């Protein structure tokens, strides 16, 4: 297996995808990653539009791949409906619904009502970051659907990234994809998708922290709208307290 130091500087990580490759390097990276990491590669799937593309590609590369969904208990019903559709369409995939230690009610009792409004970083830590830490405890690498075009904070993402937060390697096959590329693929392959995408929700997370967008050019503007927060904490430096 390649260590971080060897693969990070390898031609693979810095390769410019061939113009003839409609997946812009995604399939090649997925094949390499599953060959390299095997069962210790986990896809942390949000079931957003990018996820549908990755699920479809992964199901062809490794039909019994492991997915983990961070089930905060605060997702839209449309998201849970989509997960049911995915389970039907890709029955061999293993989908773990990873839940936080505290239920929503227990969190309210321990930390007060609507923690997401008062201390969203703490809420994300409890309901997303900590559960992913646990889910990745036995994994060498994980897959994420980050794209460089999503936001300035993601503009420098590589195919393979050293992940200090989870002491792991983060594999990002879609870094060169645009939002239009994602939807062209979904339409071409007739993939299921979250119905909220048809109602101006390009990026979908928990109900309290997701709004429809008014500025179509900013895909993530509906996440934690009217606040400084832009990331749930899975892709940034860890908080200093929980
Ligand atoms: Fe809590 Fe909002 Fe983060 Fe969900 S997105 S875990 S509700 S702060």
Boltz pocket constraint, residues with backbone or C-beta under 6 A from the ligand:
constraints:
  - pocket:
      binder: B
      contacts: [[A, 72], [A, 74], [A, 115], [A, 116], [A, 119], [A, 120], [A, 121], [A, 123], [A, 124], [A, 125], [A, 127], [A, 128], [A, 205], [A, 206], [A, 207], [A, 208], [A, 209], [A, 232]]
      max_distance: 6.0
